[in-house]
Amino acid sequence: MKKLFLLLLAVLPIILVAQNNCNFFENVKVKIDKTELNTSESDFGPSFVNGELWYSAFDAEEIEKLSQGKSKEIFYNLFQSKLDENGNITGSAKMELVDISEGYHAGPVSYCARTKELFVTLSNFKDPDIRNKVYQKADIRLKIIIVKNINGEWALTGELPFNNPTYSVGHPSVSITGDTLFFTSNIPDLGKGATDIYMTVRNNGVWGEMKNLGSNINTNKNEMFPFLFRNNMLIFASNGRESGKDDLDLYFSCISKDGFSTPQKLDRFNTEADDFGLVIHKNEEIGYFTSGRVDGKGSDDIYKVEFDGIYNLELTVLDKATMKEIPNPKVSFDDNVVAVLAGLILKRALKKNSTYVATTQIDGYMNSSKTITTVGKPFGLIKETIIVEKVVVAQVFEMKNIYYDFDKWDILPESEIELDKLVKVLKDNPSWKVELGSHTDCRGEDAYNEVLSQKRSDSAVGYVVNGGIQKDRIIAKGYGESQLVNECDDGVSCTEAQHRKNRRTEFKILEMDGK
């Protein structure tokens, strides 16, 4: 088993953060609705394929035959419906892979956008007597083939080396890299029960041996319909984790360097009927799954899930000198919501697709602000830190990279970045008044350098004022060559780089909180 997890670490590097990023279901509200896809017969196996939702169902002609009591030469076909960018169904159903799947039951599938490969489940022999059976639990042997869309047409490019007419290989779920495939099989000797979940890794185009995921996932009954989510969570169906219960329920397990966590039941999805095949769109707002619940239209129906995400912020404020938490830190948010202090951490809820500015308000510190956003972030816990420096009146701070060309006072492009930082400091500390002092090197007359440094200081102050700071909060002061930082005084030979260090700008705190 240890070898299996070493293999997982090699092919799924994202799982190293799994325990911090495997709380999706803890941080979403779930709303389940019927879809318009369903027929009077069984519809199942939803999967996202390049902007479409693919699933298995009977076509209208086959449904009519079944209604007349016929059962021969009737097969599940693959259908697709167009989706919008969030995963909502926008188009009508269209049959796919008709030529490739003719004469076989087809589905479910799994698509890898990176390799453009579609992994397709097909029955390994013809067995048409399937009406209103739970197809995934029927004794039908399956295989997985691989197709690619070439010039607008799906073409067969290969199949799994484990396919065998004496047992089943089906229900694929491929990783985002296309190198790892999870699937279901009832292969003799390797399994722990009726059907188990396995994985295989592809190296240099060759699929490695099939590996049973072990007793933390598989039981002595059915585990099937795996779905790899976020590359660190395995969602699957099982009917072997509760004694006396034969219907399939949905579970998930986190994948980490320690292996698979104990599966947790997804109670918000499960009923007394079969619930299986949950897939989640990459935007994590929409999902689909199959259920035989009583309000359905057929024996199995496809349901839509809407995930309303919850974001929780944990904000820590650290002292720059000690890098320890500041007790009872006061922090304001630009939406006027007050964070709750829990120990040394400030906590609050955030909204989806929103951006906030948190600003410290701590006496005796150079307060700072931080932009915190949920845009593009997965639901769950967001941890942020603000570092603040303890300061006193008359403290001087050198501003790095505030330089001037020889005998010039124009603000250079590289100086704007540092001056923008000063603008931010003054906005974060609205009660401060500061002096902005400029210095020259020793070259030139003392009186001229004093005038030059004053012009440089005036220029820098002008930039800061243009950045939104009130003029009476910042004073310009030119020191000329009176405060050199190195030995480059009159008569000393120095390089241009040494002289440039003396052409600097500093700011000094004159007042804090009106003092």
N, C-alpha and C positions, 0 to 999 in steps of 0.2 A: 504493500500500500504506500509506503514512503516513496518508492520509485514513481508511483503515479503522481504524487503531489510535486515531486521535483520536475516531472514532465509538465505539469500544469504551470509551474512557475516559469519555465522556459518559454512557453508559448502564449501565456496570458499575463504579461507583465503588469497590467493594470490591477490585478487582484491584490497586489501588495498593500493597497489602501482599502481593501474590501471592508474591513471592520469599521472604518470611518465613513464608508460610502454605501453601506448595505442596509440603510435604514429607510429605504424608499417608502415601504408600506406603513411605516410608523409616522410618516410625515405627509400623508395624503388623505383627503376625504374621497370617498368612492361613491359614484352614482352609476347604477346599472340600468340600461334601457334595451328594449328589443330593437332589432334592425329590420329593414325592409328586404333583407336578403333571403329570409327564410321561406321555405316551402312546406307543404303538408308532409313531406318526407324528411329524412335526416340531412341536416346541413352542419358541417363541422370543419375543423382544422384551419382556422384563419391564419394568414401569414402575410407580412409586409414584403412586397416585391417591387422595388423601384417605382414608388409612387402609386402603387396599386395594392388592393387587398385581395389575395387569392384564398380560395377555400374549395371544399369538395361538396358536391351536391348531385342530384339527378337532374337531367334536363326535362323540359316539359313533356316530351314524347315518352320518356321513360316513366315519368310520374303517371301519365295517362294509362300506360300499360299496367303499372302496378295497381291502379284503381280498378282495373278490369280483372285482377287476379292473376295476371301473367307475372312470371318471375325469371324467365330465361333471357339470356343475352341482355341483361340490364346491369350497367356499371356506373359507379361514381365517376363523375367528370370534374375537371378543374375549371373553375370560373374566376373571373377577376372583375373588380369594380374600381374605378378611379377614385383617388383620395385627394383632399386638399393638403396643404403643407403641414397641417397639424394632425392629419390622420383621419379626418372625417370623410365619410363616403359621399361622393359627389356624382358618380356615374352609374349607369345601369350595368347589369351583369353581362359579361361576354365570356364565351367558352374559350379555353386555351389548351394548347398541346394536344389537339384532337387526334392528329396522325400518330403522335408518339404514344399516346395512352390508349389508342383504340383496342378494345378487347380486354382491357384491364381496369381494375379499380385504381383511381389516381388520387393522391394526396395523403397527408399534407406535404408542404414544400418548405424550403428555407433558402433565402437568397443572400449571396455575398456581393455587396456593391463593389468591393475592391477588385475581385477577380471576375465579376460579371457571370458567376456561375449560379445555377439554380439546381438545388438538390431536391429530387422528386421521389416520393414514395409511390411505388406501383405494386399491385399484387403480382406474385411470382407465378401464379397460374390462374386460370379462369374458374371462378366460383360465383355465379350470378345470384345465388339464393341468399340475398342480403337484406331484403326489405325490412325496414324498421328494426333491424338489429343494431346494437351498439357496435358499429363497424370496427372500432378500435379494439374491442374485446372479443370479436368473433375469431374463429379459428381459420384465419386467412393468412397464408404465408406471404410476406412482403419482401421487397427489395428496394434499394435506393439507387437511382440513376442520376447522372449529372448532365445537364444541358446548358448551352450558352446561346444567347441571341446574336446571331451572325447575319448581318445585312438585313435586319428586320425579321428574321425567321429563327425560331428555336431549333437547334440542332443537337443531337445526342453526341456527347464528347467522351463519355465514360460511365463507369459505375463503381460501386464500392467492391473491393476484393473479397469482402465477407459474404456477399450475396450467395445464397444457397437455397435450392428448392425444398430442402428438408426443414428449414426453420426461417424465422422472420428477421429482417433488418429494415427498420422504418423509422418514421417520425424524426427527421433530421433537424438539427439546429446548429448552424455554422457560426463560428466566431467572426468578428469584423475583419480579421486578417485573412480568413479563408484557410487557415492552417489547422484549425481544430474543429472537429465535428462531434457533437453529442447525438446519440440516437438510441433507439429501443430495439431490443432483440430478446428472443427466447431460445437462443443457442444452447444446446445441451452442455452440461459439464461446467461451463463458465458462469452460469447464472445461479442466483440465490432463490429464485421463485419462478412464477409463471413468465413474466417479462421483466427485464432489468434495463437500467440505463447504462450505456457504455460511452466511451470516447475513443477517438483515434486522432493521431497527429500526422500531418503530411510534411515530409521533408524531401526537398528536391523532386517534387511531383509524385512521390510515392507515399501511399497511406501506410502508416505503421499498424502494428497489431491492435486489435480491439481490447480495451481495458475496462473491466467492470468497475463502476464507481464505488463499490464497497457497501458494507452494511450500514453506514451512516445515511446512505441514500436508499438502497434497495432492501426489500423485504422478501418474504416467501410468497408474496402475491404479485400484483401488477404495479410496476412503476413505468410510466410512459409519458409521451408528449413533453420532452424537455424543451426549455427555452432559455438560452443564455442571455441574460439581461445585464447591461452595463459592463460586460466582460468579467463581472465578479459575483454574479448571483445566478443560481440555477433555479428556475421555476419548473415544476413538474406536477404530474398527477399520480396519485397512489390510492389503492384500496386495501393496502396491507398494514396501515399504521394504527388502525383501531380494530379491536376484536369484534367480531359479529357484524361488521359493516362491509358490504360488498360494493357499494357505489364508489366511483372515483371522486376524490377530493383534491383540491389544489394546495400545494405546499411550496415553500421556497427555502433554499439553503445558501448561506454565504460561503464564498470561496476565498481562502486566504492561504498564507504560507503554511498554515497548520492543517490544511485540508478543508473538507466540507463541514460546516457547522450543523448542529442538530436541526433538522427541518422544522420549520414553523408553519402551522396551518393557517391558510388564508380564509378565515371564518367569514369574512364579508362577501366571499364569492360562493361558498359551499352551501349546498342544500342536501335534501335526502335523496336527490337524484344524482346522476353523473355530472361532474363539473371538471372541465379539463381544457387543455390547449390554450392557456392564456398567453397572449403576445402583447407587447407594449411598444408603441411607436417611439421613434428616436427623440421626438420632442417631449415625450413623457407626459403628455396631456390626455392621450387617447389610447385605449387598448381594446382588444376583442378576445372573447373566449367562447367555448361551447358548453351548453348546459342542457340537461333533459328536464329542467324544472317544470312544474305543472302549468305555468302560464304560457308555455311555448306553443308554437304553431305546429311543429312536427315532433318526432321522437327526440331529436337533438336539434337545437337551434343555436344560432350565433348571436351573441349579445355584445353590445358596445359598453365600454367602461369609460367614464370621464373621471380623470384624476385632478382634484383641486389641491394643489400643493401647499404645504405649510413650511414656512421658513422661520427658524429661531436663531437669533443672534446671541452670541456670548462675547462680550467685549471686555478686555482686560487693559488697564492703564498701568504702565510701568515707569518707574523712575530711571532715567537714563544712566545715572551714576551707579546705582545698585542693581538695576535690572530686576527689581522686586516690585510686586504689586503695590500700588498706592491704596491704602484703605479708604473706604467711603469716597471714591472719586466722583466729582460732579461732572456730568457729561450732558450736553443738550443736543437734541436732534432737530433738524430743520423742519420736521413735520410735527414738532411740539409734543411728541409722545415721550413719556418718561419711562426710562428703563428701570427695572427692579433690581436691587442689589441682592445677590445671593452669594454670601461669603465675600470674596474679593472680586467677583465677576458681575458685570452688569448684563441683564438678560431682557430681551424683548422680542416680540414677533415682527416679522417683516412681510411685506406683500410681494406677490409675484411680479416680475418685470418692473421692479421699482429701484430707484437709487436714492440714497440718503447721505446726508453729511452729519457726522458726529463731531462735536467740538468740546474739548475739555474746558472746564472753568475752575481751576484749582489755584488757590492763593499761593504765591511764592514760586510758581512754575511758569516757564514759557509754554503757554497753552498751545495745543495743536489740534488740527481737524483732520478727519479722514473720510474719504468717500467710500461708502459701502453699498454694494449693488447685488441684486438677485438676478439681474439680466444674464441669461445664458448659463445660470448655475442650476445644478440639480436640487430638488427639494431636500430639505433637511437642515442640519445644523451648520451655521456659518460662524467660524471663530475669527475674530479680528483683535489686533493689538494696537494701542496708541502709546508711543513713547514720549515722555515729556521731561524737560530738563529744569532742575531747580536753579533759580536765578535771583540776583539781587540788584538793587539800583546801583548804577555806575559800572556794571559789568560790561566788558567789551567783547565783541564777537567779530573775528575776522571773516570777511566774506570771500570765500575762495573764488578764483577765476573772474574777479572784477579787475580787468586790466585795461590799460590804455596804450595806444601807440605813442611813440616818442613825440613830445611836444603837442599832444592832441588831448581833447576832452570828450570826444564822441564815444557813445556807448557801443562797444563791440558786440556782435551777435552772441558770442559765447558768454558775455556778461549778463545778457538778458535773463538767462536761466536762473542765475543766482539772485538777481534783483527781484525776479518773480517770487522767489522763496521769501524774501523780505516782505513783499506785499502780503503774502499769505500769513507770515508771522504777525504782522500788524493787524490784519483782519481777525486773526484768531485771538489777539490780545487787544481789544478795542480801547482799553484804558491807558495803554502805554504811550509815552512820548519818547522819541529816540533822537540821537544825533548821528548823522551819517558823515563820517570823516574820510577825506581823501588825502592821499600821501603821494609825493613825487620821489624820484630818485635824486641823487645829488648833483646831477649835471645841470648847468645853468646857474644864474644868480639866485641867491636866496629869496629876494623880493619877488622875482619873476616866478619862481617855483611856488611861492605862497599864492600868488594870483592864479597860476595854472591849476593848483590843487583845489582852489575854491571853485573854479569853473567846472572841474571834474565832479566835485561834490554837488554843485548846483545841477549839473547834468543828470547825475544819478538820482537826486531828489526829485527832479522833474519827471523822470521815468516812473518813480514810485507813486507820485501824485497822480500821474496819468493812469496808473493802475487802480485808482479808486481810493487812495488814502488821503485824508484831509491834510491840507498843507500845514496847519498849525500843530500837527502831531510829529513832524519831522523837521529837524534843523540841519542845514548844510554847513559844514565846517572844513576849511582847507588848512592843512598843517604843513604844506610844503615839504621840505626835506628835513624837518626838525625831529622826526621820529623814525629814523631808518631801522630796518629789522636785521641788517647785516653790516659787515665792515665796509661797505662800498660808499665811503665818504669822499670828500674832495681830495684829489691827489692819489687815490687808491685805484689800481687797475682792476677792473671787473668785467665780466662777460655781460652780454646783453641779457641773458637769462637772469643773472644776479641783479642787474639794475631793475629788471621788470618786477622782481619780487617787492621792491620798494614802492612801485607804482600800484598801490593797493587801496582798497576801501574797507572801512570797518563801521560797524554801528554800535552805539553805546546806549544803554538804557538810562534815560534821564528821570522818568517817572513810571511808577507802577501803581495802578489803582488810585491815581490821584495823589500819590505820596512822593 
